[in-house]
């Protein structure tokens, strides 16, 4: 099964032609193919033209913020930190209903924060700070079995970055439908429908 592609992965999304509705803080970008304004986290159309990779780009996958930080700093995708945090998400957060809203919220703002990190002129320096003050302390808390501390550290990082990049924290409801297999990977999920 092919991996879902998103508009943020496509070079046909014109990042210079933007639209923001008066009732929303979300910026949308004009697609050069369908001429509609799209969110960065909208599923890409069938005409996706992947962004050409360079040294400052990344391949989106789970633990969105952590993935881009590790990529910028030169860590492998299967490094100990990413493996630990993905395991924490999959084996701890997903299995406890009290953490589902955190994962749902992250799916809505994680891609936007990651894009902000990537576009930051001093992203190397920013990523070093995120690693020192948030990611490594979070990993240490996980290794010591301090789940609440690890969650608090990661949430503080998301709140800090949301403020830095002027991304509103979105409230989510437990009644929102979600796919447990894909939740928490930093992408907006579409509700599941029964056929």
Phi and psi restraints in degrees (value plus and minus 20) as a CYANA .aco file:
   2 UNK   PHI     -91.6   -51.6
   2 UNK   PSI     126.3   166.3
   3 UNK   PHI     -92.1   -52.1
   3 UNK   PSI     116.4   156.4
   4 UNK   PHI     -82.4   -42.4
   4 UNK   PSI     112.9   152.9
   5 UNK   PHI    -120.6   -80.6
   5 UNK   PSI     131.0   171.0
   6 UNK   PHI    -144.5  -104.5
   6 UNK   PSI     139.3   179.3
   7 UNK   PHI     -76.6   -36.6
   7 UNK   PSI     -52.6   -12.6
   8 UNK   PHI     -85.7   -45.7
   8 UNK   PSI     -35.3     4.7
   9 UNK   PHI    -108.9   -68.9
   9 UNK   PSI     -23.7    16.3
  10 UNK   PHI    -131.4   -91.4
  10 UNK   PSI     112.2   152.2
  11 UNK   PHI     -97.2   -57.2
  11 UNK   PSI     -26.3    13.7
  12 UNK   PHI    -100.6   -60.6
  12 UNK   PSI     -22.3    17.7
  13 UNK   PHI    -105.3   -65.3
  13 UNK   PSI      95.2   135.2
  14 UNK   PHI    -100.7   -60.7
  14 UNK   PSI      85.1   125.1
  15 UNK   PHI     -98.7   -58.7
  15 UNK   PSI     -23.4    16.6
  16 UNK   PHI    -116.4   -76.4
  16 UNK   PSI     -34.7     5.3
  17 UNK   PHI    -128.9   -88.9
  17 UNK   PSI      77.8   117.8
  18 UNK   PHI    -135.8   -95.8
  18 UNK   PSI     143.1   183.1
  19 UNK   PHI    -165.3  -125.3
  19 UNK   PSI     116.4   156.4
  20 UNK   PHI    -154.8  -114.8
  20 UNK   PSI      99.2   139.2
  21 UNK   PHI     -89.9   -49.9
  21 UNK   PSI     131.7   171.7
  22 UNK   PHI     -83.6   -43.6
  22 UNK   PSI     -45.4    -5.4
  23 UNK   PHI    -115.9   -75.9
  23 UNK   PSI     -15.6    24.4
  24 UNK   PHI    -159.5  -119.5
  24 UNK   PSI     128.9   168.9
  25 UNK   PHI    -110.7   -70.7
  25 UNK   PSI     -22.3    17.7
  26 UNK   PHI    -101.5   -61.5
  26 UNK   PSI     110.9   150.9
  27 UNK   PHI    -110.0   -70.0
  27 UNK   PSI     116.1   156.1
  28 UNK   PHI    -136.7   -96.7
  28 UNK   PSI     136.2   176.2
  29 UNK   PHI    -144.4  -104.4
  29 UNK   PSI     124.2   164.2
  30 UNK   PHI     -99.9   -59.9
  30 UNK   PSI     110.4   150.4
  31 UNK   PHI    -102.8   -62.8
  31 UNK   PSI     110.5   150.5
  32 UNK   PHI     -95.4   -55.4
  32 UNK   PSI     -31.9     8.1
  33 UNK   PHI    -112.0   -72.0
  33 UNK   PSI     -75.4   -35.4
  34 UNK   PHI    -119.6   -79.6
  34 UNK   PSI     -26.6    13.4
  35 UNK   PHI      42.5    82.5
  35 UNK   PSI       3.2    43.2
  36 UNK   PHI    -123.9   -83.9
  36 UNK   PSI     137.6   177.6
  37 UNK   PHI    -106.2   -66.2
  37 UNK   PSI     107.1   147.1
  38 UNK   PHI    -141.0  -101.0
  38 UNK   PSI     129.0   169.0
  39 UNK   PHI     -99.1   -59.1
  39 UNK   PSI     132.1   172.1
  40 UNK   PHI     -80.2   -40.2
  40 UNK   PSI     -46.6    -6.6
  41 UNK   PHI    -122.2   -82.2
  41 UNK   PSI      -6.9    33.1
  42 UNK   PHI     -90.6   -50.6
  42 UNK   PSI     124.0   164.0
  43 UNK   PHI     -81.0   -41.0
  43 UNK   PSI     114.6   154.6
  44 UNK   PHI     -90.5   -50.5
  44 UNK   PSI     130.3   170.3
  45 UNK   PHI     -94.2   -54.2
  45 UNK   PSI     157.2   197.2
  46 UNK   PHI     -92.1   -52.1
  46 UNK   PSI     -26.5    13.5
  47 UNK   PHI    -116.0   -76.0
  47 UNK   PSI      -0.9    39.1
  48 UNK   PHI     -74.2   -34.2
  48 UNK   PSI     113.9   153.9
  49 UNK   PHI    -137.8   -97.8
  49 UNK   PSI      83.8   123.8
  50 UNK   PHI     -77.0   -37.0
  50 UNK   PSI     124.0   164.0
  51 UNK   PHI     -83.9   -43.9
  51 UNK   PSI     114.1   154.1
  52 UNK   PHI     -86.0   -46.0
  52 UNK   PSI     110.7   150.7
  53 UNK   PHI     -98.2   -58.2
  53 UNK   PSI     120.5   160.5
  54 UNK   PHI    -157.5  -117.5
  54 UNK   PSI    -194.0  -154.0
  55 UNK   PHI     -85.7   -45.7
  55 UNK   PSI     -40.1    -0.1
  56 UNK   PHI    -119.0   -79.0
  56 UNK   PSI     -15.8    24.2
  57 UNK   PHI    -119.2   -79.2
  57 UNK   PSI     156.6   196.6
  58 UNK   PHI    -170.4  -130.4
  58 UNK   PSI     144.6   184.6
  59 UNK   PHI    -124.9   -84.9
  59 UNK   PSI      96.4   136.4
  60 UNK   PHI     -84.1   -44.1
  60 UNK   PSI     114.9   154.9
  61 UNK   PHI    -179.6  -139.6
  61 UNK   PSI    -190.3  -150.3
  62 UNK   PHI     -75.4   -35.4
  62 UNK   PSI     142.8   182.8
  63 UNK   PHI      32.4    72.4
  63 UNK   PSI      36.9    76.9
  64 UNK   PHI     -65.6   -25.6
  64 UNK   PSI     -75.6   -35.6
  65 UNK   PHI     -83.9   -43.9
  65 UNK   PSI     -66.8   -26.8
  66 UNK   PHI     -82.6   -42.6
  66 UNK   PSI     -57.9   -17.9
  67 UNK   PHI     -81.6   -41.6
  67 UNK   PSI     -67.0   -27.0
  68 UNK   PHI     -89.0   -49.0
  68 UNK   PSI     -57.6   -17.6
  69 UNK   PHI     -80.4   -40.4
  69 UNK   PSI     -67.9   -27.9
  70 UNK   PHI     -83.8   -43.8
  70 UNK   PSI     -59.5   -19.5
  71 UNK   PHI     -82.9   -42.9
  71 UNK   PSI     -66.4   -26.4
  72 UNK   PHI     -82.4   -42.4
  72 UNK   PSI     -57.0   -17.0
  73 UNK   PHI    -105.0   -65.0
  73 UNK   PSI     -21.6    18.4
  74 UNK   PHI      68.8   108.8
  74 UNK   PSI      -4.4    35.6
  75 UNK   PHI     -99.0   -59.0
  75 UNK   PSI     130.6   170.6
  76 UNK   PHI     -92.6   -52.6
  76 UNK   PSI     135.8   175.8
  77 UNK   PHI     -84.7   -44.7
  77 UNK   PSI     -45.5    -5.5
  78 UNK   PHI    -124.1   -84.1
  78 UNK   PSI       6.3    46.3
  79 UNK   PHI     -85.6   -45.6
  79 UNK   PSI     144.9   184.9
  80 UNK   PHI     -78.1   -38.1
  80 UNK   PSI     -61.6   -21.6
  81 UNK   PHI     -83.6   -43.6
  81 UNK   PSI     -70.8   -30.8
  82 UNK   PHI     -82.7   -42.7
  82 UNK   PSI     -61.4   -21.4
  83 UNK   PHI     -82.0   -42.0
  83 UNK   PSI     -63.2   -23.2
  84 UNK   PHI     -83.6   -43.6
  84 UNK   PSI     -68.0   -28.0
  85 UNK   PHI     -88.4   -48.4
  85 UNK   PSI     -58.1   -18.1
  86 UNK   PHI     -85.5   -45.5
  86 UNK   PSI     -59.9   -19.9
  87 UNK   PHI     -83.6   -43.6
  87 UNK   PSI     -59.9   -19.9
  88 UNK   PHI     -82.4   -42.4
  88 UNK   PSI     -64.9   -24.9
  89 UNK   PHI     -80.5   -40.5
  89 UNK   PSI     -70.1   -30.1
  90 UNK   PHI     -93.9   -53.9
  90 UNK   PSI     -58.3   -18.3
  91 UNK   PHI    -118.4   -78.4
  91 UNK   PSI     -36.3     3.7
  92 UNK   PHI    -137.1   -97.1
  92 UNK   PSI     -77.9   -37.9
  93 UNK   PHI     -87.1   -47.1
  93 UNK   PSI     -65.2   -25.2
  94 UNK   PHI     -86.9   -46.9
  94 UNK   PSI     -44.0    -4.0
  95 UNK   PHI    -111.6   -71.6
  95 UNK   PSI     -21.2    18.8
  96 UNK   PHI    -142.4  -102.4
  96 UNK   PSI      94.7   134.7
  97 UNK   PHI     -74.5   -34.5
  97 UNK   PSI     -46.8    -6.8
  98 UNK   PHI     -88.4   -48.4
  98 UNK   PSI     -38.9     1.1
  99 UNK   PHI    -118.0   -78.0
  99 UNK   PSI     -27.7    12.3
 100 UNK   PHI     -78.2   -38.2
 100 UNK   PSI     -64.1   -24.1
 101 UNK   PHI     -79.5   -39.5
 101 UNK   PSI     -53.8   -13.8
 102 UNK   PHI     -83.9   -43.9
 102 UNK   PSI     -63.4   -23.4
 103 UNK   PHI     -87.9   -47.9
 103 UNK   PSI     -59.7   -19.7
 104 UNK   PHI     -83.2   -43.2
 104 UNK   PSI     -63.8   -23.8
 105 UNK   PHI     -83.1   -43.1
 105 UNK   PSI     -63.1   -23.1
 106 UNK   PHI     -81.0   -41.0
 106 UNK   PSI     -57.4   -17.4
 107 UNK   PHI     -80.2   -40.2
 107 UNK   PSI     -48.4    -8.4
 108 UNK   PHI    -105.9   -65.9
 108 UNK   PSI     -51.0   -11.0
 109 UNK   PHI    -133.5   -93.5
 109 UNK   PSI     -36.9     3.1
 110 UNK   PHI     -75.1   -35.1
 110 UNK   PSI     -66.9   -26.9
 111 UNK   PHI     -83.5   -43.5
 111 UNK   PSI     -56.1   -16.1
 112 UNK   PHI     -89.8   -49.8
 112 UNK   PSI     -60.6   -20.6
 113 UNK   PHI     -83.6   -43.6
 113 UNK   PSI     -63.6   -23.6
 114 UNK   PHI     -81.1   -41.1
 114 UNK   PSI     -60.5   -20.5
 115 UNK   PHI     -84.7   -44.7
 115 UNK   PSI     -59.3   -19.3
 116 UNK   PHI     -80.7   -40.7
 116 UNK   PSI     -62.3   -22.3
 117 UNK   PHI     -82.4   -42.4
 117 UNK   PSI     -65.6   -25.6
 118 UNK   PHI     -82.3   -42.3
 118 UNK   PSI     -57.0   -17.0
 119 UNK   PHI    -103.7   -63.7
 119 UNK   PSI     -34.2     5.8
 120 UNK   PHI     -79.7   -39.7
 120 UNK   PSI     104.3   144.3
 121 UNK   PHI     -76.1   -36.1
 121 UNK   PSI     -57.6   -17.6
 122 UNK   PHI    -124.1   -84.1
 122 UNK   PSI      27.6    67.6
 123 UNK   PHI     -84.9   -44.9
 123 UNK   PSI     -47.2    -7.2
 124 UNK   PHI     -81.5   -41.5
 124 UNK   PSI     -67.0   -27.0
 125 UNK   PHI     -85.6   -45.6
 125 UNK   PSI     -63.0   -23.0
 126 UNK   PHI     -78.8   -38.8
 126 UNK   PSI     -65.4   -25.4
 127 UNK   PHI     -85.7   -45.7
 127 UNK   PSI     -56.8   -16.8
 128 UNK   PHI     -82.0   -42.0
 128 UNK   PSI     -61.6   -21.6
 129 UNK   PHI     -84.6   -44.6
 129 UNK   PSI     -62.7   -22.7
 130 UNK   PHI     -82.7   -42.7
 130 UNK   PSI     -59.3   -19.3
 131 UNK   PHI     -84.3   -44.3
 131 UNK   PSI     -67.6   -27.6
 132 UNK   PHI     -89.6   -49.6
 132 UNK   PSI     -63.3   -23.3
 133 UNK   PHI    -114.5   -74.5
 133 UNK   PSI     -38.5     1.5
 134 UNK   PHI    -146.1  -106.1
 134 UNK   PSI     -77.2   -37.2
 135 UNK   PHI     -88.9   -48.9
 135 UNK   PSI     -67.2   -27.2
 136 UNK   PHI     -86.9   -46.9
 136 UNK   PSI     -62.7   -22.7
 137 UNK   PHI     -81.0   -41.0
 137 UNK   PSI     -56.6   -16.6
 138 UNK   PHI     -84.0   -44.0
 138 UNK   PSI     -65.3   -25.3
 139 UNK   PHI     -81.7   -41.7
 139 UNK   PSI     -61.0   -21.0
 140 UNK   PHI     -84.6   -44.6
 140 UNK   PSI     -59.5   -19.5
 141 UNK   PHI     -83.5   -43.5
 141 UNK   PSI     -59.9   -19.9
 142 UNK   PHI     -82.7   -42.7
 142 UNK   PSI     -66.9   -26.9
 143 UNK   PHI     -81.0   -41.0
 143 UNK   PSI     -52.3   -12.3
 144 UNK   PHI    -106.1   -66.1
 144 UNK   PSI     -20.9    19.1
 145 UNK   PHI      60.1   100.1
 145 UNK   PSI      -4.8    35.2
 146 UNK   PHI    -111.2   -71.2
 146 UNK   PSI      59.2    99.2
 147 UNK   PHI     -81.1   -41.1
 147 UNK   PSI     -69.1   -29.1
 148 UNK   PHI     -81.4   -41.4
 148 UNK   PSI     -59.2   -19.2
 149 UNK   PHI     -85.5   -45.5
 149 UNK   PSI     -62.6   -22.6
 150 UNK   PHI     -82.3   -42.3
 150 UNK   PSI     -63.9   -23.9
 151 UNK   PHI     -83.1   -43.1
 151 UNK   PSI     -64.5   -24.5
 152 UNK   PHI     -82.3   -42.3
 152 UNK   PSI     -61.7   -21.7
 153 UNK   PHI     -82.5   -42.5
 153 UNK   PSI     -66.6   -26.6
 154 UNK   PHI     -86.2   -46.2
 154 UNK   PSI     -60.9   -20.9
 155 UNK   PHI     -82.7   -42.7
 155 UNK   PSI     -60.7   -20.7
 156 UNK   PHI     -82.0   -42.0
 156 UNK   PSI     -58.2   -18.2
 157 UNK   PHI     -83.3   -43.3
 157 UNK   PSI     -64.9   -24.9
 158 UNK   PHI     -83.7   -43.7
 158 UNK   PSI     -62.5   -22.5
 159 UNK   PHI     -83.0   -43.0
 159 UNK   PSI     -65.4   -25.4
 160 UNK   PHI     -79.3   -39.3
 160 UNK   PSI     -68.4   -28.4
 161 UNK   PHI     -88.8   -48.8
 161 UNK   PSI     -56.3   -16.3
 162 UNK   PHI     -79.6   -39.6
 162 UNK   PSI     -63.4   -23.4
 163 UNK   PHI     -86.2   -46.2
 163 UNK   PSI     -63.8   -23.8
 164 UNK   PHI     -79.8   -39.8
 164 UNK   PSI     -59.8   -19.8
 165 UNK   PHI    -120.4   -80.4
 165 UNK   PSI     -10.1    29.9
 166 UNK   PHI      34.7    74.7
 166 UNK   PSI      27.8    67.8
 167 UNK   PHI    -127.7   -87.7
 167 UNK   PSI      99.7   139.7
 168 UNK   PHI     -87.6   -47.6
 168 UNK   PSI     121.3   161.3
 169 UNK   PHI     -95.2   -55.2
 169 UNK   PSI     104.6   144.6
 170 UNK   PHI    -117.7   -77.7
 170 UNK   PSI     109.2   149.2
 171 UNK   PHI     -95.4   -55.4
 171 UNK   PSI     120.1   160.1
 172 UNK   PHI    -142.5  -102.5
 172 UNK   PSI     137.3   177.3
 173 UNK   PHI    -132.5   -92.5
 173 UNK   PSI     124.5   164.5
 174 UNK   PHI     -85.0   -45.0
 174 UNK   PSI     -39.2     0.8
 175 UNK   PHI     -96.9   -56.9
 175 UNK   PSI     -33.6     6.4
 176 UNK   PHI     -80.7   -40.7
 176 UNK   PSI     114.8   154.8
 177 UNK   PHI    -100.0   -60.0
 177 UNK   PSI     129.8   169.8
 178 UNK   PHI    -175.3  -135.3
 178 UNK   PSI     144.2   184.2
 179 UNK   PHI    -125.1   -85.1
 179 UNK   PSI      94.5   134.5
 180 UNK   PHI     -81.3   -41.3
 180 UNK   PSI     -46.4    -6.4
 181 UNK   PHI     -91.2   -51.2
 181 UNK   PSI     -50.2   -10.2
 182 UNK   PHI    -133.2   -93.2
 182 UNK   PSI     -24.8    15.2
 183 UNK   PHI     -83.9   -43.9
 183 UNK   PSI     125.0   165.0
 184 UNK   PHI      62.4   102.4
 184 UNK   PSI      -3.9    36.1
 185 UNK   PHI    -126.5   -86.5
 185 UNK   PSI      -5.0    35.0
 186 UNK   PHI      57.0    97.0
 186 UNK   PSI      13.8    53.8
 187 UNK   PHI    -160.0  -120.0
 187 UNK   PSI     125.1   165.1
 188 UNK   PHI     -88.6   -48.6
 188 UNK   PSI     113.0   153.0
 189 UNK   PHI    -123.7   -83.7
 189 UNK   PSI     124.3   164.3
 190 UNK   PHI    -109.4   -69.4
 190 UNK   PSI     126.0   166.0
 191 UNK   PHI     -79.4   -39.4
 191 UNK   PSI     126.2   166.2
 192 UNK   PHI    -100.0   -60.0
 192 UNK   PSI     117.1   157.1
 193 UNK   PHI    -138.3   -98.3
 193 UNK   PSI     128.3   168.3
 194 UNK   PHI    -116.5   -76.5
 194 UNK   PSI     111.2   151.2
